[in-house]
Amino acid sequence: MTFVTKLASHLVSPGDLTLVLLTGGILLSWFSRTRMSGIAISTVALLIFLVIEYSPVTGWITTPLENRFLAKNLPSQVNGLIVLGGAVDTATTLARNVPTLTGEAERMTEFVRLAKLYPRAKLVFAGGGGSQGSPPTMSEADAARMFFIQQGLDAKRILFESTSQNTYENVLFAKSLARPKPEEKWILITSAQDVPRCVAVFRKLQWPIIPRAVAYKSDADNDLHLGSNLKSLDRSVHEWVGLLFYRLTGKSDELFPRPVQ
């Protein structure tokens, strides 16, 4: 992820914006001339936090993403499985030399389960992000390899894409490795919030897939667990902005793709 992309991600993050408001308000309240303004800003930040954590607003924003592609029965046979990065903690894995997963762990565990269910399927992991700079960092593909071996998968069976920096590159580079044929059945495993944008990219790059959504953050009543709403809202806003950005930049042909009937 480039510096500009990271900066833009922070600018649209409700959590980051709330923290900036709160910090700014506290700093202003230290000075007599700006004390009242600081208190007002801090109060607004606190109210925003309470609304996000204790109202259904996060569910309203998250649930449409997660419900866009509902789970279907798995086919009896598939030609391939692909899982995108975002579920491995590369920094901790590198520091501890133990494969460590993030809050999106179900991507990895479901990939392992389906890899065993479909022993003849091609397997692809797409996730880069590593570098050999100072200090060096581990790519998601390297960390994923460690996890899959730990779970009993034959790493030689898996194609690892390790140079991508975003979802579009995940799919673009993985396609050049896997070389899927138009008539093949491929299952995409990714977090439910990510499915619409991922499907849009796969369609743009003419790679038909069956989405397999995991790592849901909302339940059937649009409710999320208290204490996690702010993080979930950040993710959901990121996805909505990503859908718009990908459409405007030509990385997808659909603003909010719908399932094929």
C-alpha positions as CSV (number, residue, x, y, z in Angstrom):
1,M,0.0,0.0,0.0
2,T,1.5,3.3,-1.0
3,F,1.9,6.3,1.3
4,V,-0.9,8.2,-0.6
5,T,-3.3,5.3,-0.2
6,K,-2.5,4.9,3.5
7,L,-3.1,8.6,4.0
8,A,-6.4,8.5,2.2
9,S,-7.4,5.5,4.2
10,H,-6.8,7.4,7.4
11,L,-8.7,10.5,6.2
12,V,-11.9,8.5,5.6
13,S,-11.6,6.4,8.8
14,P,-14.3,7.4,11.4
15,G,-12.1,6.0,14.1
16,D,-9.1,8.1,13.1
17,L,-11.1,11.2,12.6
18,T,-12.7,10.8,16.1
19,L,-9.3,10.3,17.7
20,V,-8.0,13.5,15.9
21,L,-11.0,15.5,17.2
22,L,-10.6,14.2,20.7
23,T,-6.9,14.8,20.8
24,G,-7.3,18.3,19.3
25,G,-10.0,19.1,21.7
26,I,-7.9,18.1,24.7
27,L,-4.9,20.1,23.5
28,L,-7.1,23.2,23.0
29,S,-8.6,22.9,26.4
30,W,-5.2,23.3,28.0
31,F,-5.1,27.0,27.0
32,S,-7.4,29.6,28.5
33,R,-8.1,31.3,25.3
34,T,-9.3,28.1,23.5
35,R,-10.6,26.2,26.5
36,M,-14.2,26.4,25.7
37,S,-13.6,25.4,22.0
38,G,-11.5,22.5,23.2
39,I,-14.2,21.3,25.5
40,A,-16.8,21.6,22.8
41,I,-14.7,19.7,20.3
42,S,-13.9,16.9,22.8
43,T,-17.6,16.6,23.6
44,V,-18.5,16.2,20.0
45,A,-15.8,13.5,19.6
46,L,-17.2,11.7,22.6
47,L,-20.7,11.9,21.3
48,I,-19.6,10.5,17.9
49,F,-17.9,7.6,19.6
50,L,-21.0,6.9,21.7
51,V,-23.3,7.0,18.7
52,I,-21.0,4.6,16.8
53,E,-20.6,2.2,19.7
54,Y,-24.2,2.1,21.0
55,S,-26.4,2.8,18.0
56,P,-27.3,0.6,15.0
57,V,-25.5,3.0,12.6
58,T,-22.6,0.6,12.1
59,G,-24.9,-2.3,11.3
60,W,-26.8,-0.2,8.8
61,I,-23.5,0.5,6.9
62,T,-22.0,-3.0,7.4
63,T,-24.9,-5.3,6.7
64,P,-25.6,-4.3,3.1
65,L,-22.0,-5.3,2.2
66,E,-22.2,-8.6,4.1
67,N,-25.6,-9.5,2.7
68,R,-25.0,-8.7,-0.9
69,F,-23.7,-12.2,-1.8
70,L,-25.5,-14.7,0.5
71,A,-23.9,-18.1,1.1
72,K,-24.8,-20.9,-1.3
73,N,-24.4,-24.6,-1.2
74,L,-20.9,-25.6,-2.3
75,P,-20.6,-27.4,-5.7
76,S,-19.6,-31.1,-5.7
77,Q,-16.5,-30.3,-7.6
78,V,-14.4,-27.2,-8.2
79,N,-11.3,-26.5,-10.2
80,G,-9.6,-24.1,-7.9
81,L,-9.7,-22.1,-4.6
82,I,-8.3,-18.6,-4.1
83,V,-7.9,-16.7,-0.8
84,L,-6.8,-13.1,-0.7
85,G,-4.4,-11.6,1.9
86,G,-5.4,-9.6,4.9
87,A,-5.8,-12.4,7.4
88,V,-2.2,-12.9,8.6
89,D,-0.2,-10.7,11.0
90,T,3.1,-10.5,9.3
91,A,4.9,-8.4,11.9
92,T,4.1,-10.7,14.8
93,T,4.8,-13.8,12.6
94,L,8.2,-12.4,11.7
95,A,9.0,-11.4,15.3
96,R,7.8,-14.6,17.0
97,N,8.4,-17.1,14.1
98,V,5.0,-18.4,14.8
99,P,2.2,-18.0,12.2
100,T,-0.3,-15.4,13.6
101,L,-3.7,-14.5,12.2
102,T,-5.7,-11.3,12.4
103,G,-9.4,-10.8,13.1
104,E,-10.1,-12.1,9.6
105,A,-8.7,-15.6,10.5
106,E,-11.7,-17.4,9.0
107,R,-10.3,-16.7,5.5
108,M,-7.4,-19.0,6.3
109,T,-9.2,-21.7,8.2
110,E,-11.9,-21.9,5.5
111,F,-9.3,-22.2,2.8
112,V,-7.7,-25.1,4.7
113,R,-11.0,-26.8,5.1
114,L,-12.0,-26.5,1.5
115,A,-8.5,-27.5,0.3
116,K,-9.0,-30.8,2.1
117,L,-12.6,-31.0,0.9
118,Y,-11.4,-30.6,-2.7
119,P,-8.1,-32.5,-2.9
120,R,-7.8,-32.0,-6.6
121,A,-8.5,-28.3,-6.7
122,K,-5.8,-25.8,-7.6
123,L,-4.9,-23.6,-4.7
124,V,-3.9,-19.9,-4.8
125,F,-2.9,-17.5,-2.0
126,A,-2.6,-13.8,-3.1
127,G,-1.0,-11.4,-0.7
128,G,2.2,-9.4,-0.8
129,G,3.2,-6.4,1.2
130,G,6.6,-7.5,2.3
131,S,10.0,-5.9,1.6
132,Q,13.7,-6.4,2.2
133,G,14.3,-2.9,3.5
134,S,15.5,-1.9,6.9
135,P,14.0,-3.4,8.9
136,P,12.9,-6.2,6.6
137,T,9.3,-7.2,6.6
138,M,7.6,-10.5,5.8
139,S,5.2,-10.8,2.9
140,E,1.7,-12.2,3.6
141,A,2.5,-15.1,1.3
142,D,5.5,-16.1,3.5
143,A,3.4,-16.0,6.7
144,A,0.6,-17.8,5.0
145,R,2.9,-20.6,3.8
146,M,4.0,-21.1,7.5
147,F,0.3,-21.3,8.6
148,F,-0.7,-23.8,5.8
149,I,2.2,-26.1,6.6
150,Q,1.3,-26.0,10.2
151,Q,-2.2,-27.0,9.3
152,G,-1.1,-30.0,7.3
153,L,-1.4,-28.7,3.8
154,D,1.3,-29.5,1.2
155,A,2.8,-26.1,0.4
156,K,3.9,-27.4,-3.0
157,R,0.2,-27.7,-3.9
158,I,-0.3,-23.9,-3.4
159,L,0.6,-21.1,-5.8
160,F,1.7,-18.1,-3.8
161,E,1.4,-14.6,-5.2
162,S,3.7,-12.3,-3.1
163,T,4.1,-9.0,-4.8
164,S,0.7,-7.4,-4.8
165,Q,-0.1,-4.3,-2.8
166,N,-3.9,-4.1,-3.1
167,T,-7.0,-6.1,-4.0
168,Y,-6.8,-5.3,-7.7
169,E,-3.2,-6.5,-7.9
170,N,-4.1,-9.5,-5.8
171,V,-6.4,-10.7,-8.5
172,L,-4.4,-9.4,-11.5
173,F,-1.2,-11.2,-10.4
174,A,-2.9,-14.3,-9.2
175,K,-4.7,-14.7,-12.5
176,S,-1.3,-14.7,-14.3
177,L,-0.1,-17.5,-12.0
178,A,-3.3,-19.6,-12.0
179,R,-4.2,-19.2,-15.6
180,P,-7.9,-20.1,-15.0
181,K,-9.9,-21.2,-18.0
182,P,-13.4,-19.6,-18.7
183,E,-15.2,-22.8,-18.1
184,E,-13.5,-23.6,-14.7
185,K,-15.2,-23.3,-11.4
186,W,-13.2,-21.3,-8.8
187,I,-14.2,-20.4,-5.3
188,L,-13.1,-17.1,-3.8
189,I,-12.7,-17.0,0.0
190,T,-12.7,-13.6,1.7
191,S,-14.3,-11.6,4.4
192,A,-18.0,-10.8,3.9
193,Q,-17.5,-7.1,3.9
194,D,-14.9,-7.4,1.1
195,V,-17.0,-9.6,-1.2
196,P,-18.7,-6.9,-3.3
197,R,-15.4,-5.1,-4.2
198,C,-13.6,-8.4,-4.8
199,V,-16.3,-9.7,-7.1
200,A,-16.2,-6.4,-9.0
201,V,-12.5,-6.8,-9.6
202,F,-12.8,-10.5,-10.6
203,R,-15.5,-9.6,-13.1
204,K,-13.4,-6.7,-14.5
205,L,-10.5,-9.1,-15.0
206,Q,-12.8,-11.8,-16.5
207,W,-12.2,-14.4,-13.9
208,P,-15.5,-16.0,-13.0
209,I,-15.7,-17.0,-9.3
210,I,-18.1,-18.3,-6.7
211,P,-17.8,-16.0,-3.6
212,R,-17.5,-17.7,-0.2
213,A,-18.0,-15.1,2.4
214,V,-16.6,-15.6,5.9
215,A,-15.6,-13.5,8.9
216,Y,-19.0,-11.8,9.3
217,K,-19.1,-8.8,11.7
218,S,-22.9,-8.3,11.9
219,D,-25.8,-10.7,12.7
220,A,-29.1,-11.2,11.0
221,D,-30.6,-8.2,12.9
222,N,-27.9,-5.7,11.8
223,D,-26.4,-5.8,15.3
224,L,-22.7,-5.8,16.0
225,H,-21.0,-6.6,19.3
226,L,-20.4,-3.6,21.5
227,G,-16.7,-2.6,21.7
228,S,-16.1,-3.7,18.1
229,N,-18.4,-1.2,16.3
230,L,-15.8,1.4,15.7
231,K,-13.4,-1.0,14.1
232,S,-16.2,-2.6,12.0
233,L,-17.3,0.9,10.9
234,D,-13.8,1.7,9.7
235,R,-13.7,-1.4,7.7
236,S,-17.1,-0.8,6.2
237,V,-16.4,2.8,5.3
238,H,-13.2,1.6,3.7
239,E,-15.1,-0.8,1.5
240,W,-17.7,1.6,0.4
241,V,-15.1,4.2,-0.5
242,G,-13.1,1.4,-2.2
243,L,-16.1,0.5,-4.3
244,L,-16.4,4.1,-5.4
245,F,-12.7,4.5,-6.0
246,Y,-12.3,1.3,-8.0
247,R,-15.3,2.3,-10.2
248,L,-13.9,5.8,-10.8
249,T,-10.4,4.6,-11.6
250,G,-11.5,1.8,-14.0
251,K,-10.5,-1.1,-11.7
252,S,-14.2,-2.3,-11.8
253,D,-17.2,-1.8,-14.1
254,E,-19.8,-1.9,-11.3
255,L,-20.3,0.4,-8.4
256,F,-22.1,-2.3,-6.3
257,P,-22.1,-5.6,-8.0
258,R,-25.1,-7.9,-7.6
259,P,-25.2,-11.8,-7.7
260,V,-25.8,-13.4,-11.1
261,Q,-29.3,-14.8,-11.2
